Amino acid sequence: MVCGIYYVYLKRIDGGPVVFDDLWKGFSWWLPGLVVAAFIIVPMLFLYGILYFPLIMAAVMGNHLSESELWSIIGGAFVVDLVFIVIMVCFHTLILFAFPLIVDRKMGAFKAMLTSSKAVWKNLGGIAGLYAVNFVLSLAGGFACGVGIYFVIPIIFAGNLVAYRRIFPADANI
């Protein structure tokens, strides 16, 4: 479905007409989209499994765990979480354009991720600025009782695609 959303946005950005049924065209790229999504989701699931398993075990142990041991587990989880947040943000930034490349340039998942990484690396300053704006938008959406995030997600998608189109201009031959 993410590919369908990007397809609609790209079609509109390039001046084409958009209809609701265009969203379903994203399923044409379900396998490469699934591979990219797996590269995003699987590490996070692995991280949460490793990170929060000790906390769950500490809660299950009940009275057998002292307060200092509990705080050390929570502190350790916090430090590990911060490290992995930085790593995952860096990784997700590098594959920012993978989905649009799959849709727009008909690339496979691995080629799209590699091409995205190269493009992001060459435009790191602008992408960092884009991520800063996206972060502020996400915070604003979150502060609106969590409901506002649903209003800023389309803006974030559109901003990412405007950046994508500046880096990867529309190809008249495609």
RASUL-V381002 format. One record per backbone hydrogen bond with DSSP energy under -1.0 kcal/mol. NH is the residue of the N-H (numbers start at 0). CO is the residue of the C=O. If there is no record, write none. Layout:
nh:NH co:CO
nh:NH co:CO
This chain:
nh:4 co:0
nh:5 co:1
nh:6 co:2
nh:7 co:3
nh:8 co:4
nh:9 co:5
nh:10 co:6
nh:11 co:7
nh:12 co:8
nh:13 co:9
nh:14 co:11
nh:15 co:10
nh:21 co:18
nh:22 co:19
nh:23 co:20
nh:24 co:21
nh:25 co:22
nh:26 co:23
nh:27 co:24
nh:28 co:25
nh:29 co:26
nh:32 co:28
nh:33 co:29
nh:34 co:30
nh:35 co:31
nh:36 co:32
nh:37 co:33
nh:38 co:34
nh:40 co:36
nh:41 co:37
nh:44 co:40
nh:45 co:41
nh:46 co:42
nh:47 co:43
nh:48 co:44
nh:49 co:45
nh:50 co:46
nh:51 co:47
nh:52 co:48
nh:55 co:51
nh:56 co:52
nh:57 co:53
nh:58 co:54
nh:59 co:55
nh:60 co:56
nh:63 co:60
nh:64 co:61
nh:69 co:65
nh:70 co:66
nh:71 co:67
nh:72 co:68
nh:73 co:69
nh:74 co:70
nh:75 co:71
nh:76 co:72
nh:77 co:73
nh:78 co:74
nh:79 co:75
nh:80 co:76
nh:81 co:77
nh:82 co:78
nh:83 co:79
nh:84 co:80
nh:85 co:81
nh:86 co:82
nh:87 co:83
nh:88 co:84
nh:89 co:85
nh:90 co:86
nh:91 co:87
nh:92 co:88
nh:93 co:89
nh:94 co:90
nh:95 co:92
nh:97 co:94
nh:100 co:96
nh:101 co:97
nh:102 co:98
nh:103 co:99
nh:104 co:100
nh:106 co:100
nh:111 co:107
nh:112 co:108
nh:113 co:109
nh:114 co:110
nh:115 co:111
nh:116 co:112
nh:117 co:113
nh:118 co:114
nh:119 co:115
nh:120 co:116
nh:121 co:117
nh:122 co:118
nh:126 co:122
nh:127 co:123
nh:128 co:124
nh:129 co:125
nh:130 co:126
nh:131 co:127
nh:132 co:128
nh:133 co:129
nh:134 co:130
nh:135 co:131
nh:136 co:132
nh:137 co:133
nh:138 co:134
nh:139 co:135
nh:140 co:136
nh:141 co:137
nh:142 co:138
nh:144 co:142
nh:145 co:141
nh:146 co:143
nh:147 co:143
nh:149 co:146
nh:150 co:147
nh:151 co:147
nh:152 co:148
nh:155 co:151
nh:156 co:152
nh:157 co:153
nh:158 co:154
nh:159 co:155
nh:160 co:156
nh:161 co:157
nh:162 co:158
nh:163 co:159
nh:164 co:160
nh:165 co:161
nh:166 co:162
nh:167 co:163
nh:173 co:170
